[in-house]
């Protein structure tokens, strides 16, 4: 096991001792503790950290999968709710029950996704400065006479 490879990721105190034991391996040698046993412990730490990194990656993949599956379930639930609402048009009990669902509460909230506000003009119209057609008379008649309509 190479000592230098695992030095960067060890606690500073352990790195200092390991470096000292490496420099003075002939003098600092005890029956159960020497440069090799310290290097082995450093390697075990490196391996454990590798396992932690792998577990974190697996956890992130699992979380991403969980999120995708939750989105699938919610999409299916919305579709199922919409189907049930069709049947609820003729079933007041079902309609009452569906009205209490969280999905029904979501439907009541105004959706503003992707909609842009129209700019409000100085006149306060909010129509982006476009000209509006003049209001028609209240008679309910169309603004042309029968001679102008080409039928044929």
C-alpha positions as CSV (number, residue, x, y, z in Angstrom):
1,X,0.0,0.0,0.0
2,X,1.4,3.4,-0.9
3,X,1.5,5.9,1.8
4,X,1.6,9.0,-0.4
5,X,-1.6,8.2,-2.3
6,X,-3.8,8.4,0.8
7,X,-2.0,11.3,2.6
8,X,-4.1,14.1,1.0
9,X,-7.4,12.9,2.5
10,X,-6.3,12.0,6.0
11,X,-6.8,14.0,9.1
12,X,-3.8,16.3,9.6
13,X,-2.7,14.7,12.9
14,X,-2.6,11.2,11.3
15,X,-0.8,12.6,8.2
16,X,1.9,14.2,10.4
17,X,2.5,11.0,12.4
18,X,2.5,8.8,9.3
19,X,5.1,11.1,7.6
20,X,7.2,11.1,10.8
21,X,7.1,7.2,10.9
22,X,7.9,7.1,7.2
23,X,11.0,9.3,7.7
24,X,12.2,7.4,10.8
25,X,10.9,3.9,10.1
26,X,14.0,2.3,11.5
27,X,13.8,4.0,14.9
28,X,10.0,4.2,15.3
29,X,9.1,0.6,15.0
30,X,7.0,-1.2,17.6
31,X,5.4,-4.7,17.7
32,X,1.9,-3.6,16.9
33,X,2.6,-0.1,15.4
34,X,4.9,0.9,12.6
35,X,4.8,2.7,9.2
36,X,3.1,-0.3,7.6
37,X,0.3,-0.6,10.2
38,X,-0.3,3.2,10.0
39,X,-0.4,3.0,6.2
40,X,-2.8,0.1,6.4
41,X,-5.1,2.1,8.6
42,X,-4.9,5.1,6.2
43,X,-5.8,2.7,3.4
44,X,-8.8,1.4,5.4
45,X,-9.9,5.0,5.9
46,X,-9.5,5.7,2.2
47,X,-11.6,2.5,1.3
48,X,-14.3,3.5,3.8
49,X,-14.5,7.0,2.3
50,X,-14.8,5.4,-1.1
51,X,-17.7,3.3,0.2
52,X,-19.3,6.4,1.5
53,X,-18.9,8.2,-1.8
54,X,-20.4,5.2,-3.6
55,X,-23.3,5.1,-1.2
56,X,-23.9,8.9,-1.7
57,X,-23.9,8.4,-5.4
58,X,-26.4,5.5,-5.0
59,X,-28.5,7.6,-2.7
60,X,-28.6,10.4,-5.3
61,X,-29.6,8.0,-8.0
62,X,-32.3,6.5,-5.7
63,X,-33.6,10.0,-4.9
64,X,-33.8,10.9,-8.6
65,X,-35.7,7.7,-9.3
66,X,-38.0,8.4,-6.4
67,X,-38.7,11.9,-7.8
68,X,-39.4,10.5,-11.2
69,X,-41.8,7.9,-9.8
70,X,-43.6,10.5,-7.7
71,X,-44.1,12.7,-10.8
72,X,-45.4,9.6,-12.7
73,X,-47.8,8.8,-9.9
74,X,-49.0,12.4,-9.6
75,X,-49.6,12.6,-13.4
76,X,-51.6,9.4,-13.3
77,X,-53.5,10.7,-10.3
78,X,-54.4,13.9,-12.1
79,X,-55.6,11.9,-15.1
80,X,-57.7,9.5,-12.9
81,X,-59.2,12.5,-11.1
82,X,-60.1,14.1,-14.4
83,X,-61.8,10.8,-15.5
84,X,-63.7,10.6,-12.2
85,X,-64.9,14.2,-12.6
86,X,-66.6,13.2,-15.9
87,X,-68.6,10.6,-14.0
88,X,-69.2,13.0,-11.2
89,X,-71.3,15.2,-13.5
90,X,-74.1,12.8,-13.0
91,X,-73.2,11.6,-9.5
92,X,-73.6,14.3,-6.9
93,X,-72.1,12.1,-4.1
94,X,-69.0,11.4,-6.2
95,X,-68.8,15.2,-7.1
96,X,-68.9,16.1,-3.3
97,X,-66.2,13.5,-2.6
98,X,-64.0,14.7,-5.4
99,X,-64.4,18.3,-4.2
100,X,-62.6,17.4,-1.0
101,X,-59.5,16.0,-2.8
102,X,-56.3,17.8,-2.9
103,X,-56.3,17.7,-6.7
104,X,-59.6,19.6,-6.6
105,X,-57.9,22.3,-4.5
106,X,-55.1,22.5,-7.1
107,X,-57.7,23.0,-9.8
108,X,-59.1,26.1,-8.1
109,X,-55.8,27.9,-7.9
110,X,-55.2,30.2,-10.9
111,X,-52.5,29.0,-13.2
112,X,-50.1,31.6,-14.4
113,X,-47.4,29.3,-15.8
114,X,-45.9,30.8,-18.9
115,X,-48.4,33.6,-19.3
116,X,-47.0,37.0,-19.8
117,X,-48.8,40.1,-18.5
118,X,-50.0,42.5,-21.1
119,X,-48.3,45.9,-20.7
120,X,-50.6,48.5,-19.2
121,X,-50.7,51.6,-21.3
122,X,-50.9,55.1,-20.0
123,X,-54.6,55.1,-20.6
124,X,-54.9,52.0,-18.3
125,X,-56.3,49.7,-21.0
126,X,-53.7,47.0,-20.7
127,X,-54.1,45.9,-24.3
128,X,-50.6,46.6,-25.4
129,X,-51.6,49.7,-27.3
130,X,-53.7,47.8,-29.8
131,X,-56.8,49.5,-31.2
132,X,-60.1,48.0,-30.2
133,X,-63.1,47.8,-32.5
134,X,-65.7,50.4,-31.9
135,X,-68.6,49.1,-29.8
136,X,-71.5,48.0,-31.9
137,X,-74.9,49.4,-31.4
138,X,-77.1,47.5,-28.9
139,X,-79.7,46.6,-31.5
140,X,-78.2,43.2,-32.0
141,X,-78.1,43.7,-35.8
142,X,-75.0,43.0,-37.8
143,X,-73.1,46.0,-39.2
144,X,-73.9,45.3,-42.8
145,X,-77.0,44.9,-44.9
146,X,-78.1,41.8,-46.7
147,X,-77.0,43.0,-50.1
148,X,-73.4,43.0,-49.0
149,X,-73.3,39.3,-48.0
150,X,-72.3,37.1,-50.9
151,X,-74.1,33.8,-50.5
152,X,-73.5,31.3,-53.2
